[in-house]
Amino acid sequence: MNIKSKSDQCKEFTRLMLTGNCTQKEAARQLGIAESTACRWMKDLPVTQYFSVRKRLIAELNQLSKDYTNNADNISRLMADIEKLDGLIRKAKFIPHLQN
């Protein structure tokens, strides 16, 4: 594959990752980019960011649940946040800026 600009490579990397047909390593090889670049671009993908935020929310929820009686309101708020985030993750399957 012969994609010249970094912007085009990044768009193609995003497309490859969202299709789920190859690994980061395979995409890096196909695009002729360093694995470290692929790793950095992967962290910038909206879906990856959503999962990262969700993971932090769940960790905080688990910590708060250890003292449920004093943290019931915070736990409810976090559960609502996680539900909203799950909705965003489901919607992330379609990202309009990737269509040409």
C-alpha positions in Angstrom: 0.0 0.0 0.0 1.5 3.3 -1.0 -0.1 6.1 1.1 2.1 9.2 1.1 0.9 11.8 3.6 0.7 11.2 7.4 -2.9 12.4 7.3 -3.8 9.8 4.7 -1.9 7.2 6.7 -3.7 8.1 9.9 -7.1 7.9 8.1 -6.3 4.6 6.6 -5.0 3.3 10.0 -8.3 4.4 11.6 -10.2 2.6 8.9 -8.2 -0.6 9.3 -8.7 -0.6 13.1 -12.4 0.1 12.9 -13.0 -2.8 10.5 -11.2 -5.1 12.9 -9.6 -7.0 10.1 -6.0 -6.6 11.3 -3.9 -5.9 14.3 -2.1 -2.7 15.1 1.1 -4.4 14.1 -0.3 -5.6 10.8 -1.7 -2.1 10.0 1.7 -0.5 10.9 3.4 -2.9 8.5 0.9 -2.3 5.7 1.2 1.5 6.0 4.9 1.6 6.5 4.7 3.3 9.9 6.5 2.6 13.2 4.6 0.4 15.7 5.0 3.2 18.2 3.1 5.5 15.8 0.4 2.9 15.4 0.2 2.7 19.2 -0.1 6.5 19.6 -2.8 6.7 16.8 -4.7 3.8 18.5 -4.9 5.8 21.7 -6.3 8.7 19.8 -9.2 6.8 18.3 -12.5 7.8 19.8 -13.5 4.3 20.6 -10.3 3.7 22.5 -10.8 6.9 24.4 -14.3 5.8 25.4 -13.1 2.5 26.7 -10.4 4.2 28.7 -12.9 6.5 30.3 -15.2 3.6 31.0 -12.5 1.6 32.6 -11.6 4.5 35.0 -15.3 5.0 35.9 -15.7 1.3 36.7 -12.5 1.4 38.9 -13.9 4.4 40.8 -17.2 2.7 41.1 -15.6 -0.4 42.6 -13.6 1.7 45.1 -16.8 3.6 46.2 -18.8 0.4 46.5 -16.5 -0.7 49.3 -18.3 1.8 51.5 -21.7 1.8 50.0 -23.6 3.5 52.8 -21.6 6.7 52.5 -21.2 6.7 48.7 -24.7 5.7 47.4 -25.2 9.0 45.6 -21.7 8.8 44.0 -22.3 5.3 42.9 -25.6 6.2 41.3 -24.0 9.0 39.4 -21.2 6.8 38.2 -23.6 4.1 37.0 -25.5 6.8 35.0 -22.2 8.0 33.5 -21.2 4.5 32.5 -24.6 4.0 30.8 -24.1 7.2 28.8 -20.6 6.2 27.9 -21.9 2.7 26.7 -24.3 4.5 24.5 -21.5 6.6 23.0 -19.4 3.5 22.4 -22.3 1.8 20.5 -22.7 4.9 18.4 -18.9 5.1 17.7 -19.3 2.3 15.1 -20.3 5.1 12.6 -17.8 7.9 12.5 -18.8 10.3 9.6 -15.4 12.0 9.1 -14.0 8.6 7.9 -16.3 8.5 4.9 -14.9 9.9 1.7 
